[in-house]
Amino acid sequence: MEKQQLIEKTTEVLRPFETSSLMTTMQTLTINQIFTHPLVLIIIIGCLFFGVWKKSIPVLLTLFFLFAMIVFMRYAMPAPGQELSLSTVLPFVGAGLFIGGVIIYITMIKS
């Protein structure tokens, strides 16, 4: 019985981390809520300072990628229950080309 209770407790603790719950949370968060969280700000400022101080292109590209993905997921992901149509696929294509183009330009062409 104890093993079954432990499994049920673990399931309840991990339920918020299911994919559907995470996607719903990401779609309802605003950019303001993400960037006003103190831990997020400390990590971003720390990475930005390290990237500029060491002149580290990979760190700065990673920050760019994370910012772009936050904005991308917030504005391009369809609402829960909706399917992807042509009008919702176009932002995916555009954002993917933009992010990939910037990263390829900076890593291969500019360096």
Protein Blocks (a to p, Z undefined) as FASTA:
>chain_A
ZZmmmmmmmmmmmmmmpmklmmmmmmmpcfklmmmpmklmmmmmmmmmmmmmnopaklmm
mmmmmmmmmmmmmmmpccehiacdfklmmmmmmmmmmmmmmmmmmmmmmZZ
